Amino acid sequence: MMGKVIFYEDRNFQGRSYECMGDCGDFSSYMNRCHSCRVESGCWMMYDQPNYMGSGYFFRRGEYADYMSMFGMNNCIRSCRMIPMYRGSYRMRIYERDNFMGQMYEMMDDCDSIQDRYRMSHCQSCHVMDGHWLFYDQPHYRGRMWHFGPGQYRNFSNYGGMRFMSMRRIMDSWY
């Protein structure tokens, strides 16, 4: 499935617009700023810095007339990545420490608090075998978030040294 999002310079879908159907590392050549967007299809991670850096925000199909107020963002969206649609089982292993060390648990569903479910204070590495997941630095799907797709993530220092505390699957019904 192809994704599509339309970005607007001003709030309430005003000003110049830019239509995007895939990853975009820097909007500056298309528009000076972005204060609203309309996600017509797909799920997206939006970033407040070019090249997929800075704080990440998850957007799914819908209208975001003033997303900065909605998400408490300080900066406009500067880059975006489309999250591929996935249908199938979800499975990953989370580890208490870097390099797949410490306590390990295998997950196949959402977890609103690894502290409550596993008596694990935080997660420092993971191996995503199946599906796409959102990780949050606070319990109950709050705080800063990151997207993780299939792969091995040995060390979360590349993600600001975050210690993730809750995770949820990006489901096909969100698209």
Buried (B, 14 or more C-beta within 10 A) or exposed (E): EEBBBBBBBBBEBEBEBBEBEEEBBEBEEBBEBBBBBBBBBBBBBBBBBBEBEBBBBBBBBEEBBEBBEEBEBEEBBBBBBBBBBBEEEBBBBBBBBBEBEBBBBEBEEBBBBBBEEBEBEBBBBBBBBBBBBBBBBBBEBEBBBBBBEBEEBBEBEEBEEBBBBBBBBBBEEEB
